[in-house]
Amino acid sequence: MFGELKSNIRASILPMAKKIPLSPNSLTLIGLLVSVYAAVQFARGFLIIGALLILISGLFDVFDGAVARANGCTSAFGAVFDSVCDRYADAVVFAGIIYGLITGSIPQVNILSMPLWFWTVMAIIGSYLVSYTRSRAEAMGASEMDVGIAERPERMLVLMGGAVTGMLGIALFIIVIITHVTVVQRLIHARKSLA
């Protein structure tokens, strides 16, 4: 949904990206490390700090691609490395939230009679399936698989919004819904594309 916006932002920062003295893969790795620190803050119950760190991590995610394009050093490995680091970043943040829920640093609430840790696990599963469905379908020859309402930027924005407003439970529930809807959207698109 925000793919075009992300592309426009990357294009607008290309002149600045040429001046960054770090490699795209270094920026990707730094973004992952910031996500790990965000997970620690979530685990400690510091939701607003965790949300701000997710935002900072997202900026590194934008800059790594911009630096690669600005310096003409895009590579297939760089794309794979970025994707793998994004999956680690997603998982570690959700793991931090689960830890915070288990230790009581984050207040436990029930949604539809299920504890929040359950919805967090379902959010992890949904997030991974969004990525996996696209990768698997493209490997089988499907085209234009960036369909759906919940790519990574959308998920992180919902999570940040929930953390900042104190509605983390609602945010996680929304992430569960939109990720699994996106998986269905991608399966439908894959079926049409591969028919």
Legacy VTK file of the C-alpha trace (Angstrom):
# vtk DataFile Version 3.0
C-alpha trace
ASCII
DATASET POLYDATA
POINTS 195 float
0.000 0.000 0.000
2.854 2.380 0.869
5.190 0.929 -1.759
4.850 3.909 -4.087
5.363 6.356 -1.217
8.496 4.470 -0.145
9.809 4.599 -3.729
9.148 8.347 -3.911
10.942 8.920 -0.605
13.917 6.866 -1.791
14.046 8.868 -5.042
13.916 12.185 -3.173
16.801 11.256 -0.870
19.103 9.963 -3.616
21.263 13.132 -3.618
21.742 12.845 0.151
22.293 9.083 -0.089
25.434 9.588 -2.197
27.069 11.356 0.754
26.502 8.530 3.244
29.870 6.844 3.838
28.413 3.437 4.736
27.614 0.508 2.473
23.966 -0.489 1.919
24.544 -3.787 3.740
26.029 -1.907 6.717
22.927 0.280 6.876
20.730 -2.833 6.708
22.645 -4.387 9.590
22.443 -1.196 11.669
18.689 -1.118 11.087
18.453 -4.683 12.374
20.484 -3.809 15.477
18.184 -0.854 16.163
15.232 -3.267 15.928
16.920 -5.537 18.474
17.246 -2.547 20.807
13.573 -1.733 20.158
12.718 -5.291 21.204
14.639 -4.796 24.456
12.658 -1.636 25.150
9.363 -3.395 24.452
10.449 -6.235 26.747
11.062 -3.672 29.503
7.648 -2.108 28.921
8.939 1.117 27.367
6.491 1.137 24.483
7.010 4.702 23.252
10.788 4.295 23.154
10.293 0.985 21.337
8.041 2.704 18.793
10.585 5.482 18.185
13.317 2.900 17.660
11.141 1.082 15.119
10.820 4.397 13.285
14.608 4.846 13.306
15.061 1.282 12.068
12.606 2.056 9.267
14.717 5.038 8.219
17.739 2.761 7.851
15.532 0.448 5.770
14.779 3.344 3.434
18.376 4.559 3.270
19.990 1.193 2.519
18.156 0.914 -0.795
18.682 4.592 -1.594
22.436 4.322 -0.990
22.621 1.220 -3.185
20.826 2.988 -6.032
22.743 6.263 -5.627
26.108 4.512 -5.777
25.131 1.980 -8.442
25.838 -0.976 -6.177
22.501 -2.759 -6.085
22.883 -6.526 -6.023
20.789 -9.655 -5.769
22.611 -10.564 -2.562
21.867 -7.128 -1.103
18.162 -7.648 -1.752
18.252 -11.086 -0.106
20.270 -9.760 2.859
17.799 -6.890 3.315
14.838 -9.271 3.231
16.414 -11.678 5.728
17.283 -8.833 8.107
13.717 -7.521 7.833
12.383 -10.933 8.886
14.767 -11.026 11.851
13.747 -7.481 12.789
10.044 -8.353 12.677
10.494 -11.485 14.779
12.721 -9.928 17.418
10.340 -7.004 18.004
7.377 -9.335 18.444
9.517 -11.559 20.697
10.287 -8.520 22.842
6.578 -7.811 23.153
5.874 -11.435 24.139
8.621 -11.270 26.760
7.146 -8.033 28.122
3.729 -9.669 28.331
5.070 -12.769 30.107
7.049 -10.765 32.683
4.276 -8.235 33.252
6.198 -5.245 31.856
3.373 -4.878 29.338
-0.158 -5.201 30.751
-1.816 -8.433 29.627
-5.226 -8.000 28.043
-7.577 -10.458 26.395
-9.045 -9.881 22.958
-11.873 -12.207 21.965
-11.089 -14.238 25.098
-7.518 -14.897 23.935
-4.433 -13.462 25.714
-2.349 -10.853 23.962
0.663 -13.164 23.632
-1.484 -15.383 21.376
-2.297 -12.437 19.094
1.386 -11.502 19.024
2.297 -15.018 17.875
-0.422 -14.815 15.216
1.030 -11.451 14.118
4.447 -13.093 13.678
2.913 -15.908 11.640
0.942 -13.474 9.487
3.974 -11.271 8.910
6.060 -14.219 7.755
3.321 -15.599 5.524
2.914 -12.223 3.782
6.578 -12.375 2.792
6.634 -16.124 2.106
3.533 -16.060 -0.118
5.111 -13.405 -2.309
8.496 -15.158 -2.498
7.039 -18.584 -3.226
4.603 -17.306 -5.860
7.333 -15.292 -7.604
9.617 -18.350 -7.562
6.849 -20.243 -9.377
6.599 -17.496 -12.003
3.827 -15.245 -10.674
4.201 -11.559 -11.481
3.356 -8.347 -9.605
3.057 -10.041 -6.222
3.310 -6.828 -4.211
-0.470 -6.847 -3.724
-2.273 -6.608 -0.407
-2.936 -4.198 2.402
-0.186 -5.175 4.860
3.384 -5.018 3.678
6.062 -4.358 6.289
5.749 -0.528 6.435
2.008 -0.756 7.103
2.520 -3.331 9.853
5.207 -1.273 11.557
3.086 1.897 11.386
0.167 0.100 13.034
2.490 -1.303 15.723
4.056 2.108 16.382
0.628 3.738 16.571
-0.576 1.164 19.076
2.568 1.510 21.210
2.419 5.309 21.309
-1.328 5.514 22.051
-1.364 2.747 24.652
-3.505 0.547 22.408
-0.893 -2.103 21.701
-3.428 -4.920 21.992
-5.708 -3.384 19.375
-2.710 -2.738 17.111
-1.572 -6.365 17.335
-5.093 -7.589 16.626
-5.263 -5.299 13.567
-1.885 -6.631 12.370
-3.213 -10.191 12.667
-6.282 -9.319 10.577
-4.497 -7.336 7.855
-1.610 -9.797 7.459
-3.875 -12.787 7.007
-6.119 -10.808 4.635
-2.991 -9.938 2.643
-2.000 -13.616 2.480
-5.432 -14.433 1.022
-5.154 -11.524 -1.433
-1.766 -12.800 -2.587
-2.982 -16.370 -2.925
-5.889 -15.195 -5.084
-3.533 -13.068 -7.192
-1.058 -15.967 -7.501
-3.795 -18.319 -8.633
-4.820 -15.885 -11.396
-1.219 -15.186 -12.381
-0.192 -18.843 -12.480
-3.337 -20.175 -14.180
LINES 1 196
195 0 1 2 3 4 5 6 7 8 9 10 11 12 13 14 15 16 17 18 19 20 21 22 23 24 25 26 27 28 29 30 31 32 33 34 35 36 37 38 39 40 41 42 43 44 45 46 47 48 49 50 51 52 53 54 55 56 57 58 59 60 61 62 63 64 65 66 67 68 69 70 71 72 73 74 75 76 77 78 79 80 81 82 83 84 85 86 87 88 89 90 91 92 93 94 95 96 97 98 99 100 101 102 103 104 105 106 107 108 109 110 111 112 113 114 115 116 117 118 119 120 121 122 123 124 125 126 127 128 129 130 131 132 133 134 135 136 137 138 139 140 141 142 143 144 145 146 147 148 149 150 151 152 153 154 155 156 157 158 159 160 161 162 163 164 165 166 167 168 169 170 171 172 173 174 175 176 177 178 179 180 181 182 183 184 185 186 187 188 189 190 191 192 193 194
